[in-house]
């Protein structure tokens, strides 16, 4: 009966019946294809070989996984900045050792061009990984013969010795081709050290300035010795380029009789000799600066349209032992609070906000750079927090609020300077508030005449800007908030910089 009704309905409306059959067939076909794709994707998701080994794969934000698998053109140019740092301080960090058994860095299918001896170029695909790490996550290749072991470069990438780490992140640079006015190039090692009673401190800058690819460049050693709310004594020495030695592969620097040397254990040997500006004294500094393990910022370089600004902090939390002498009067330091960073780039008309401080068990770094392009948008602050295990968190406050409740005098002119400052940010459930209480502030006029004479950290080329007064401050930082459900709290002494 049902069959008879069906056939009569088809005979009665043949075209409608044909359309329904066709639609039904298309639907079944689509379902079969989707089920097949789903099964294939499930198989890929379960295959460690297809996803690179392990149980979790971490990729750059915004990367299309399917493009990466298929090797499409969109996957040719992605990269992970500071991948070695992320490996050591995040994925394979001691903080996660109870949750993470093994981590393997891998990159595959990168387009390279191989040029043969006869000058012919060949497009090739290249991959890179650490043999021992890939084996630990079950992604090592099946060897038909020979052996596949870590070499010295693999070991250095995963676990560099302290001296190797310093050289990797603290070496010098050459101006890139994008910099047209290379006379504006400057790069420097900077150290500070604080006395045990926190009433005296020193700023030490080894500055290389000018077009280092030509002949119009040289060195400038600047030393500022400061007593809290007292006097500052500035010392300087100009070093002819023939007596300057710097390297793009290591962090060692020679400035005539002064120098910065990375010792085999990763400590810095800092020797500096300079004459007093406007006086007759001679400052002699001999310090051994010991950076704390894991307390460093790996470095970042940014820029566009000829503007370049680079920065790294090998010693965010460090201590110094040695002496600072002026003529025959010396002060000794034993494991004194210290700090070391390294800057490079185009600095004419550039200003910045910066600060570094201890805060109990934590060390804090914040900063941002204002390029000479006044039309550029103001970037948020980068706030970087570490503890004894290394990297802890990054925050990006939109602004820093100053209260100019202090003043200082520069060349007979009174300048308002901060008495307090604060900034706050929330990243998901994590929060951070930083409050600064300024205990001392000095100002430097960075316009050409005085800046070139003083040779200090702010605007080292001595060029005018809308805010010509470089403010160096010492004070107390207090942090509060919550990270990963843990209350954040700490207080300590630090140094801070801004412009007025």
Secondary structure as GFF3:
##gff-version 3
##sequence-region A 1 500
A	DSSP	alpha_helix	2	12	.	.	.	ID=ss1
A	DSSP	alpha_helix	14	46	.	.	.	ID=ss2
A	DSSP	alpha_helix	48	51	.	.	.	ID=ss3
A	DSSP	alpha_helix	65	70	.	.	.	ID=ss4
A	DSSP	three_ten_helix	73	75	.	.	.	ID=ss5
A	DSSP	alpha_helix	83	86	.	.	.	ID=ss6
A	DSSP	pi_helix	87	91	.	.	.	ID=ss7
A	DSSP	three_ten_helix	94	96	.	.	.	ID=ss8
A	DSSP	beta_strand	106	115	.	.	.	ID=ss9
A	DSSP	beta_strand	121	129	.	.	.	ID=ss10
A	DSSP	alpha_helix	131	136	.	.	.	ID=ss11
A	DSSP	alpha_helix	152	159	.	.	.	ID=ss12
A	DSSP	alpha_helix	162	170	.	.	.	ID=ss13
A	DSSP	three_ten_helix	182	184	.	.	.	ID=ss14
A	DSSP	beta_strand	185	194	.	.	.	ID=ss15
A	DSSP	beta_strand	200	210	.	.	.	ID=ss16
A	DSSP	beta_strand	217	227	.	.	.	ID=ss17
A	DSSP	beta_strand	232	240	.	.	.	ID=ss18
A	DSSP	three_ten_helix	241	243	.	.	.	ID=ss19
A	DSSP	beta_strand	244	245	.	.	.	ID=ss20
A	DSSP	beta_strand	253	255	.	.	.	ID=ss21
A	DSSP	beta_strand	258	262	.	.	.	ID=ss22
A	DSSP	beta_strand	268	276	.	.	.	ID=ss23
A	DSSP	beta_strand	282	291	.	.	.	ID=ss24
A	DSSP	beta_strand	297	304	.	.	.	ID=ss25
A	DSSP	beta_strand	307	326	.	.	.	ID=ss26
A	DSSP	beta_strand	329	346	.	.	.	ID=ss27
A	DSSP	beta_strand	351	359	.	.	.	ID=ss28
A	DSSP	beta_strand	362	370	.	.	.	ID=ss29
A	DSSP	beta_strand	382	387	.	.	.	ID=ss30
A	DSSP	beta_strand	390	395	.	.	.	ID=ss31
A	DSSP	beta_strand	401	403	.	.	.	ID=ss32
A	DSSP	beta_strand	406	410	.	.	.	ID=ss33
A	DSSP	beta_strand	413	417	.	.	.	ID=ss34
A	DSSP	beta_strand	420	427	.	.	.	ID=ss35
A	DSSP	beta_strand	430	445	.	.	.	ID=ss36
A	DSSP	alpha_helix	448	454	.	.	.	ID=ss37
A	DSSP	beta_strand	469	483	.	.	.	ID=ss38
A	DSSP	beta_strand	486	499	.	.	.	ID=ss39
###
